[in-house]
Amino acid sequence: MRHVYSLDQVTLSQPSVVTIGVFDGVHRGHHYLLTQLVDQARANHQTAVVLTFFPHPRIVISGNQSRFYLTLPEAKARIMEALGVDLVITHPFDDSVRQIRAASFVETLLENLNLRSLWVGADFTLGYQREGNVDFLQAAAHRHGFELRVVDMMDAGGERVSSSRVRDALSNGDVTEAARLLGRSYRIAGRVVKGAGRGHTIGFPTANIEVPNEQAIPAHGVYICQAMFDQTQIPAVTNVGLRPTFDGTGSSTIEAHLLDFSGDLYSHPIELDFVARLRGEQKFSTPQALIDQINRDIDQARIILGRTQACT
C-alpha cells in the first residue's frame, strides 16, 4: 500500500474506486464501507483509494481542540492497509483547500485518480461553501461518466457508528464500549519518557508514556491494558490522570506498570491497547494504602485478562 500526503503527488493509470472522508478511528462503520469498496475494486481490477484529510476540517474551521483524534495519519493508514486499501492520501486541509470549488475538485479526482466510482455518505459535501453535495455529485457523475455510490456509515449488523460515539465513550472511561464501536481495543502510542520515579519508590515501576497532544485519551482512571513493546505483548495496569496521592497537579499523565517485566523502557516506543476500566482515579491517605490498592488492581487485571484470553 502507498500512503502519500498530497493529492498532487498522485497520478494513477489504473482506474480507481475512491471514498472521501476523515475516517477518524477507522471504526466498524468505516470497516464495512472499506471492505465493500476493496471488494469492488478487486472485482473490477481497479485501485482502492481513500482520500482523507489532516488536520480535521472541524479543527481548521472551529479552532484547535486538544486530545481530539482517535487515530493520527500513520496509524489510520496502517489500519486501512490491513483492510486491503491500495492507496491512502492524507491531504492537508487548510483555508486554501476550503476555497476550492467543487467542480475543480471533481476534475482533480478525475485527472489524478482516474476516477471510475466515488463512494460518499448521504450528508457528504466538498468544495467552497459545501457546494459539492450529493445532488451536485450526481450531476457531475452523469456528466463525466463515473459512478456515484451514496453509502450509510453502518456496520454489517446495521448499527450506525460514528467517531463521535467513540470519543464520548472514551471521555466516560468506557473503553469496553469504545472497543465495541471500533472493532478493536482503543490504542495509544508514544515514547517512554522520564517521570517522577515514584513508581520505583513504592515497588511498581511504571513507563511514563508521552502521547501526542492531538490524540484522545480515556478519562482519568485505572485501566487494564495490553502493551506492545519490541514486538512483544505484555499485560499492564495503567493509570491515566494526575497522581492525586502525590501531587494531583499539572497535566494528565499515562503511566503503565507492565506485569512481570523488568527491562529498560526509557526512550523506547510503546503501544497500549485499553482492554477494560478497573476504577476511577483515587487519592489515598498513605502510600501503603495506594500499594495495597495497586496489588488488588494487578490481581483483578490478571483475572480479567485470563478470562479474555480463554474466550479468544
C-alpha positions as CSV (number, residue, x, y, z in Angstrom):
1,M,0.0,0.0,0.0
2,R,1.1,3.6,-0.7
3,H,0.5,6.4,1.7
4,V,1.1,9.9,0.4
5,Y,0.5,13.4,1.9
6,S,-1.0,15.3,-1.0
7,L,-3.4,14.5,-3.8
8,D,-0.9,16.4,-6.1
9,Q,1.6,13.6,-5.6
10,V,-0.6,11.0,-7.3
11,T,-1.3,10.2,-11.0
12,L,-3.0,6.8,-11.5
13,S,-3.0,5.0,-14.8
14,Q,-5.3,2.3,-13.5
15,P,-9.0,3.2,-12.9
16,S,-9.9,3.7,-9.2
17,V,-12.7,3.4,-6.7
18,V,-12.5,6.3,-4.3
19,T,-14.0,7.3,-1.0
20,I,-13.5,10.6,0.7
21,G,-13.8,11.4,4.4
22,V,-11.9,11.9,7.6
23,F,-12.3,8.3,8.8
24,D,-11.1,9.2,12.3
25,G,-10.7,5.9,14.3
26,V,-11.5,3.7,11.3
27,H,-14.4,2.3,13.3
28,R,-16.7,-0.6,12.4
29,G,-18.8,1.5,10.1
30,H,-15.7,2.5,8.2
31,H,-14.6,-1.1,8.1
32,Y,-17.8,-2.2,6.5
33,L,-17.6,0.6,3.8
34,L,-14.0,0.0,3.1
35,T,-14.3,-3.8,2.8
36,Q,-17.1,-3.4,0.2
37,L,-15.0,-0.7,-1.6
38,V,-12.0,-3.0,-1.7
39,D,-14.1,-5.9,-2.9
40,Q,-15.5,-3.9,-5.8
41,A,-12.0,-2.6,-6.7
42,R,-10.6,-6.2,-6.8
43,A,-13.5,-7.5,-8.9
44,N,-13.1,-4.7,-11.5
45,H,-9.2,-4.6,-11.4
46,Q,-9.3,-1.1,-10.0
47,T,-7.3,0.7,-7.4
48,A,-9.0,1.1,-3.9
49,V,-8.3,4.7,-2.8
50,V,-9.1,6.6,0.4
51,L,-8.8,10.3,0.3
52,T,-8.7,11.7,3.8
53,F,-7.6,15.0,5.5
54,F,-5.3,16.3,8.2
55,P,-5.9,18.4,10.2
56,H,-9.6,17.5,10.7
57,P,-11.7,20.1,8.9
58,R,-13.7,20.8,12.1
59,I,-10.4,21.9,13.8
60,V,-9.5,24.2,10.9
61,I,-12.9,25.8,11.0
62,S,-13.6,25.9,14.7
63,G,-10.1,26.2,16.2
64,N,-7.7,23.9,18.0
65,Q,-9.1,21.1,20.1
66,S,-6.6,19.1,22.2
67,R,-7.0,15.4,22.6
68,F,-9.4,15.1,19.7
69,Y,-8.1,12.5,17.3
70,L,-8.7,8.8,17.7
71,T,-6.1,7.9,15.1
72,L,-3.3,10.1,13.7
73,P,-2.4,9.7,10.0
74,E,0.1,6.9,10.1
75,A,-1.9,4.8,12.4
76,K,-5.0,5.4,10.3
77,A,-3.2,4.3,7.1
78,R,-1.9,1.1,8.8
79,I,-5.4,0.1,9.7
80,M,-6.6,0.8,6.2
81,E,-3.8,-1.2,4.7
82,A,-4.9,-4.2,6.8
83,L,-8.3,-3.8,5.2
84,G,-6.9,-4.1,1.7
85,V,-6.8,-0.4,0.7
86,D,-4.2,0.2,-2.1
87,L,-3.7,4.0,-1.7
88,V,-4.3,6.4,1.2
89,I,-4.0,10.1,0.5
90,T,-3.8,12.3,3.6
91,H,-4.3,15.7,2.0
92,P,-3.5,18.8,4.1
93,F,-6.7,20.7,5.0
94,D,-6.4,24.4,5.3
95,D,-8.2,27.6,4.3
96,S,-6.9,27.3,0.7
97,V,-8.5,23.9,0.4
98,R,-11.7,25.3,1.8
99,Q,-11.8,27.7,-1.1
100,I,-11.6,25.1,-3.9
101,R,-14.7,25.0,-6.0
102,A,-16.5,21.6,-6.0
103,A,-16.3,21.3,-9.8
104,S,-12.5,21.9,-9.7
105,F,-12.1,19.2,-7.0
106,V,-14.0,16.7,-9.1
107,E,-11.8,17.5,-12.1
108,T,-8.7,16.8,-10.0
109,L,-10.1,13.5,-8.9
110,L,-10.8,12.5,-12.5
111,E,-7.4,13.6,-13.7
112,N,-5.1,12.5,-10.8
113,L,-7.0,9.3,-9.7
114,N,-8.6,8.1,-12.9
115,L,-11.8,8.1,-11.0
116,R,-14.4,5.5,-12.0
117,S,-16.5,5.2,-8.8
118,L,-16.9,7.6,-6.0
119,W,-18.4,6.5,-2.6
120,V,-19.7,9.1,-0.2
121,G,-22.1,9.5,2.8
122,A,-25.6,10.9,2.4
123,D,-24.5,14.1,4.1
124,F,-21.2,14.5,2.3
125,T,-20.1,17.8,0.9
126,L,-16.9,19.2,-0.6
127,G,-15.7,22.4,-2.1
128,Y,-16.3,26.1,-1.4
129,Q,-19.2,26.7,1.0
130,R,-20.0,23.0,0.9
131,E,-21.5,23.3,-2.6
132,G,-20.5,19.8,-3.6
133,N,-23.3,17.9,-2.0
134,V,-24.8,14.6,-3.2
135,D,-27.1,16.3,-5.8
136,F,-24.1,18.2,-7.2
137,L,-22.0,15.0,-7.4
138,Q,-24.8,13.0,-9.0
139,A,-25.0,15.6,-11.8
140,A,-21.2,15.6,-12.1
141,A,-21.2,11.8,-12.2
142,H,-23.7,11.8,-15.1
143,R,-21.7,14.5,-16.9
144,H,-18.3,12.9,-16.5
145,G,-19.3,9.2,-16.7
146,F,-18.3,7.9,-13.3
147,E,-20.4,6.0,-10.7
148,L,-21.6,7.8,-7.6
149,R,-22.5,5.5,-4.7
150,V,-24.1,7.0,-1.6
151,V,-23.5,4.8,1.4
152,D,-24.5,4.8,5.1
153,M,-21.9,4.6,7.8
154,M,-23.3,1.5,9.4
155,D,-21.6,-1.8,10.2
156,A,-22.6,-5.2,8.9
157,G,-25.2,-5.6,11.7
158,G,-27.0,-2.4,10.7
159,E,-25.8,-0.2,13.7
160,R,-25.0,3.4,13.0
161,V,-21.4,4.0,14.2
162,S,-19.6,7.4,14.4
163,S,-16.3,8.7,15.6
164,S,-18.2,11.0,18.0
165,R,-19.7,8.0,19.7
166,V,-16.2,6.6,20.2
167,R,-14.9,9.9,21.7
168,D,-17.9,10.0,24.0
169,A,-17.2,6.5,25.3
170,L,-13.5,7.4,25.9
171,S,-14.5,10.6,27.7
172,N,-16.6,8.5,30.1
173,G,-13.8,6.0,30.6
174,D,-15.8,3.3,28.9
175,V,-13.0,1.7,26.9
176,T,-15.1,-1.5,26.5
177,E,-17.8,0.4,24.6
178,A,-15.1,2.2,22.6
179,A,-13.6,-1.2,21.6
180,R,-17.1,-2.5,20.6
181,L,-17.6,0.5,18.3
182,L,-14.1,0.4,16.8
183,G,-14.0,-3.4,16.4
184,R,-10.7,-3.5,18.3
185,S,-9.3,-2.1,21.5
186,Y,-8.5,1.6,21.6
187,R,-4.8,2.2,21.1
188,I,-2.4,5.0,22.0
189,A,1.2,5.1,21.1
190,G,4.1,7.1,22.3
191,R,7.6,7.1,23.6
192,V,8.6,6.3,27.2
193,V,10.0,9.4,28.9
194,K,11.4,10.2,32.3
195,G,8.8,10.6,35.0
196,A,8.9,11.4,38.7
197,G,10.1,7.9,39.6
198,R,7.6,7.4,42.3
199,G,6.6,4.0,41.0
200,H,10.0,2.7,41.7
201,T,9.9,4.0,45.3
202,I,6.7,2.0,46.1
203,G,7.8,-1.1,44.2
204,F,5.7,-0.6,41.0
205,P,7.9,0.9,38.3
206,T,5.9,2.5,35.5
207,A,6.5,3.5,31.9
208,N,5.6,7.2,31.6
209,I,4.3,7.4,28.0
210,E,4.4,10.7,26.1
211,V,1.4,10.7,23.8
212,P,0.9,13.4,21.1
213,N,-1.3,16.2,22.4
214,E,-3.7,15.7,19.5
215,Q,-4.7,12.2,20.4
216,A,-7.7,11.4,22.6
217,I,-7.1,9.6,25.8
218,P,-9.6,7.8,28.1
219,A,-11.0,9.6,31.2
220,H,-8.9,9.6,34.3
221,G,-8.8,6.2,35.9
222,V,-7.0,2.9,36.2
223,Y,-7.2,0.5,33.2
224,I,-6.2,-3.0,32.1
225,C,-4.1,-2.8,29.0
226,Q,-2.1,-4.9,26.7
227,A,1.3,-3.2,26.0
228,M,3.2,-3.8,22.8
229,F,7.0,-3.3,23.3
230,D,9.7,-4.6,21.0
231,Q,7.1,-6.8,19.2
232,T,6.1,-8.4,22.4
233,Q,2.7,-8.2,24.1
234,I,2.8,-7.6,27.8
235,P,-0.2,-7.1,30.2
236,A,-0.2,-3.8,32.0
237,V,-2.1,-1.8,34.6
238,T,-2.2,1.8,33.5
239,N,-3.1,5.0,35.4
240,V,-4.4,7.9,33.4
241,G,-4.6,11.1,35.5
242,L,-2.9,13.4,37.9
243,R,-1.4,11.1,40.6
244,P,-3.6,12.7,43.3
245,T,-1.9,10.7,46.2
246,F,1.4,12.5,45.5
247,D,0.7,15.9,43.9
248,G,-2.6,16.0,41.9
249,T,-1.4,18.9,39.8
250,G,-0.2,19.5,36.3
251,S,-1.3,17.8,33.0
252,S,-2.6,14.3,32.7
253,T,0.0,11.5,32.6
254,I,-0.2,8.0,31.3
255,E,1.8,5.6,33.4
256,A,1.8,1.8,32.7
257,H,3.1,-0.8,35.1
258,L,4.0,-3.8,32.9
259,L,3.3,-7.0,34.7
260,D,6.3,-9.4,35.2
261,F,8.6,-7.1,33.2
262,S,11.9,-5.8,34.3
263,G,13.6,-4.5,31.2
264,D,14.6,-0.9,30.3
265,L,11.8,1.0,28.6
266,Y,13.2,4.5,28.7
267,S,13.2,6.3,25.3
268,H,11.6,3.3,23.5
269,P,8.3,3.5,21.6
270,I,5.4,1.6,23.2
271,E,1.8,1.0,22.3
272,L,-1.1,0.5,24.8
273,D,-4.4,-1.2,23.9
274,F,-7.1,-0.4,26.5
275,V,-9.0,-3.6,27.5
276,A,-11.1,-2.6,30.5
277,R,-11.5,0.1,33.2
278,L,-10.8,-1.1,36.7
279,R,-11.7,2.0,38.7
280,G,-11.6,5.8,38.8
281,E,-8.5,7.6,39.9
282,Q,-8.4,7.9,43.7
283,K,-6.4,9.8,46.3
284,F,-5.2,7.6,49.1
285,S,-4.4,8.6,52.6
286,T,-1.0,6.9,52.7
287,P,1.5,5.4,50.2
288,Q,0.8,2.0,51.8
289,A,-2.9,2.3,51.1
290,L,-2.0,3.0,47.4
291,I,0.3,0.0,47.4
292,D,-2.4,-2.3,48.7
293,Q,-4.9,-1.0,46.0
294,I,-2.3,-1.5,43.2
295,N,-1.9,-5.1,44.3
296,R,-5.6,-5.6,44.2
297,D,-5.7,-3.9,40.7
298,I,-3.0,-6.3,39.5
299,D,-4.8,-9.3,40.8
300,Q,-8.0,-8.2,39.2
301,A,-6.2,-7.5,35.9
302,R,-4.8,-11.0,35.8
303,I,-8.2,-12.5,36.4
304,I,-9.9,-10.4,33.7
305,L,-7.1,-10.9,31.1
306,G,-7.2,-14.6,31.8
307,R,-10.9,-14.7,31.1
308,T,-10.5,-12.6,27.9
309,Q,-7.7,-14.9,26.6
310,A,-9.8,-18.0,27.4
311,C,-12.6,-16.7,25.3
312,T,-10.4,-16.0,22.2
